[in-house]
Amino acid sequence: MQVRRACFVCYYLRSLVLFFLFRYNDDVDAYERKIEIMKILEEKGRVNINRLAESFGVTKVTIRSDIDSLETRGLLVRTHGGAVQ
């Protein structure tokens, strides 16, 4: 009985640690992705959602979310299929 309980506690703690590690990494990735989007925007003057999603290896929904976040901060303006400065 004690062995089962100890195994369950270890499994639970390991799952909890992994959850917070991956959650933190997702936030860092989103931050870095937004910085890269702004760099591309400064260089080219416009970005395309399809190209960004392909280059970052994420979905278009993720890129749209990033662009929405940047737009609410006043850093860019959304357009059909992308964004401009």
Stockholm file with secondary structure:
# STOCKHOLM 1.0

chainA/1-85         MQVRRACFVCYYLRSLVLFFLFRYNDDVDAYERKIEIMKILEEKGRVNINRLAESFGVTKVTIRSDIDSLETRGLLVRTHGGAVQ
#=GR chainA/1-85 SS CHHHHHHHHHHHHHHHHHHHHHHHHHHHHHHHHHHHHHHHHHHHSEEEHHHHHHHHTSCHHHHHHHHHHHHHTTSCEEETTEEEC
#=GC SS_cons        CHHHHHHHHHHHHHHHHHHHHHHHHHHHHHHHHHHHHHHHHHHHSEEEHHHHHHHHTSCHHHHHHHHHHHHHTTSCEEETTEEEC
//
